[in-house]
């Protein structure tokens, strides 16, 4: 396993755009999607890993909002002192708030078998973000959608080229 360069300065907006195109291309559901992508701050990371994180989170947002007449997905990002925080929000079925801590465990399926999947997508997201020296968490009220967050290190002022 060769070590990956996790210190590249990433175009997060471009990665999120390409991830949406990939996830939407696989989705196949016929309902309308309103995809909103805010300006995203750059962060340090491995582009392939971050792309996978976005594909998994956006793919889940598409999957869990299929029952909505219009599916809404919103990707945001903010820059703090030492890290950047990114979120993928949907208007899908959400999950019980009490299950938020379990959602990133492998094979943990909060919706049983009524929604397809292996139960590995969010575990892969958590592992990838951890490798990138970030954190991951999720919030939901259990009925009006969910928001998934992850952080990545930001470039320090003295490292700017």
Buried (B, 14 or more C-beta within 10 A) or exposed (E): EEEBEBBBBBBBBEBBBBBBEBBBEEBEEEEEBEBEBBEBBBBBBBBEBBBBBBBBBBBBBBBBBBEBEEBBBBBBBEBEEEBBBBBBBBBBBBBEEEEBEEBBEEEEEBEEEEBEBEEEBBBBBBBBBEEBBBBBBBBBEEEEBBBBBBBBBBBEEEEEE
